[in-house]
Amino acid sequence: MKIEVECKTYTVSQAAKIIGVCSKTAYQMVTSGKLPCIRISDRKVVIPKAALEQWLVDAVQWPDKTIKET
């Protein structure tokens, strides 16, 4: 019997592809605290899927749609 387990995290490289940056940039974002992560060990970092989805929602910058009178 094969049990399928849904992974709840991304590697930094997987997260980089999702947000459209290179792996180096994603690692810099993790190091600087700009990207949510869980540090498993000194060399292993994962990005929780739920945290990445929320980060994307929170990072959206909507243009100011107010019309200025001239």
Secondary structure in CASP SS format (residue, H / E / C, confidence):
PFRMAT SS
TARGET T0000
AUTHOR 0000-0000-0000
METHOD secondary structure of the structure
MODEL  1
M C 1.00
K C 1.00
I C 1.00
E C 1.00
V C 1.00
E C 1.00
C C 1.00
K C 1.00
T E 1.00
Y E 1.00
T E 1.00
V H 1.00
S H 1.00
Q H 1.00
A H 1.00
A H 1.00
K H 1.00
I H 1.00
I H 1.00
G C 1.00
V C 1.00
C C 1.00
S H 1.00
K H 1.00
T H 1.00
A H 1.00
Y H 1.00
Q H 1.00
M H 1.00
V H 1.00
T H 1.00
S H 1.00
G C 1.00
K C 1.00
L C 1.00
P C 1.00
C C 1.00
I E 1.00
R E 1.00
I C 1.00
S C 1.00
D C 1.00
R C 1.00
K C 1.00
V E 1.00
V E 1.00
I E 1.00
P E 1.00
K H 1.00
A H 1.00
A H 1.00
L H 1.00
E H 1.00
Q H 1.00
W H 1.00
L H 1.00
V H 1.00
D H 1.00
A H 1.00
V C 1.00
Q C 1.00
W C 1.00
P C 1.00
D C 1.00
K C 1.00
T C 1.00
I C 1.00
K C 1.00
E C 1.00
T C 1.00
END
